Amino acid sequence: MTFQEMINTDKPVLVDFFATWCGPCKMMAPILTELKQRVGENASIIKVDVDKNPQAAAAYHIQGVPTLVLFKKGKVLWRQSGVVPARELEKLIGQNK
């Protein structure tokens, strides 16, 4: 499944644009694991390495990492750079499912 196919689904898709060398990105990893346990099948969570996928990062004008983008049916519903708490992300997904 391509990135475009993944973000064009009927359920919310949270994309974590990250880099392996980025300290705050490492802090997001356990937050996203916790979030996945909380939301289960209500949303997909995808990690995109900006160094391995520069075209995806460029397409969404990702300037800094981590940047989290919430998609649904291919549309950007929300985006924010930096570390975001699991509770806040869970609430956001709940509002958009």
Secondary structure, 3 states (H helix, E strand, C coil): CCHHHHHCCCCCEEEEEECCCCHHHHHHHHHHHHHHHHHHHHCEEEEEECCCCHHHHHHCCCCCCCEEEEEECCEEEEEEECCCCHHHHHHHHHHCC
